[in-house]
């Protein structure tokens, strides 16, 4: 005998049917011709944010830091580290030269072409243009309160009376040339007490570098950031760590430094990119990076 179906198709009452699941609405994927411009705009905005607040590429225009840095090298500069602490001895810093400092690079001819001006403007925004005439890169030799002089019996720089071994020096200045207050042609200079909130900087290529020996200390407020890695050319890729001669340099105890903000700051672009992807519906899949042992 057949069961009574109650007149409903399939023999199941509508009230007893399993509830229908909500339909999954799939967002229509953007065509490439729409997605690509959006990604380019996002990438450009991120590059501007990074260049303005976090990290900037800096082009080496002169030989004053040879052979640590060669002409046309490109380094990355951490722009936030000195927001939490002051520069330290041995670090390589990029700074705006005071008005008394003479430029080490010849001025470029001003092009009237609109395309050239536009290219320089965009390059400056994303941090890949040539540095200005007032931008310098040097090594910190003394900080506020230090007494810097040259030379000891072996022709070395002294800081607070202690001689410094500097293996990175390339073609040192002459010991025979008389001191010149306007040109760093001589290795010899009188003792200088670094004023408060200033630093004493020198180039590694002492024979050609025009630095604090003859142009005076640099205000900490003028420092743009710390150069921490050479990124171009790839054959010269290396970190710019503080040399061992400064790590072992005995100085009065200083308060413990705050954590270096470089690592945390570099994650911000990825967070911004993820947020923008969520808003636009574009997929965001972070790439896995394998650290080399």
BELDA-V879045 format. One line per field, one symbol per residue. ss: DSSP state (a for helix, b for strand, c for the rest). phi: phi as a letter, one per 40 degrees, with the letter a starting at -180 (. if undefined). psi: psi as a letter, one per 30 degrees, with the letter a starting at -180 (. if undefined). Layout:
BEGIN
ss = ???
phi = ???
psi = ???
END
This chain:
BEGIN
ss = ccccccccaaaccaaacccccccccccccccaaaaaaaaaaaaaaaaaaaaaaabbbbbccccccccccccccbbbbbccaaaccccccccbbbbbcccccccccccccccccaaaaaaaaaaaaaccccccccbbbbbbbbccccbbbbccccccbbbccbbccccccccccbcccccbccbccbccbbbbbccccbbbbbcccccccccaaaaccbbaaabbbbbbbbbbcaaacbbccccaaaaccccccccccccccaaaaccaaaaaaaaaaaaaccccccccccccc
phi = .ccccggcdggbcdcbcccccccccccccccdccccdcccccccccccccccbbbbcbcccbccbcccbcdgcbbcbccbcccbacdbdgccbbaccddcccccbcccccccccccccccccccccgbcccccccbbabcbabdgcbbaaacccgccbbfgbcbcbcccbfcccccccdbcbbccbccaccbccccgbbbbacccccbcbacdbbgcbcdccccibcbacbacccbdacbccccccccccbddbcdccdccdcccccddcccccccccccgccbbcccbcccc
psi = kklkfggkkfgkkeffkkkkkkkjjkkkkklefeeeeeeeeeeeeeeeeeeefdkkkkkjflgfgkgeklkglklkkjffegffllllkflklklkklffkkkfkkkkkjkfkeeeeeeeeeeeeghglkllfgklklkkekakfkjklklafgglkkjhfkkkkiffkkillkffkkkjffkhfkfkklkkjklkglljkllfifffkjafeffllkkeffkeakkfkkfklffgkllilkleffegjklkklkkklkkgeeeeffeeeeeeeeeeeefgkkjjkkkkkkk.
END
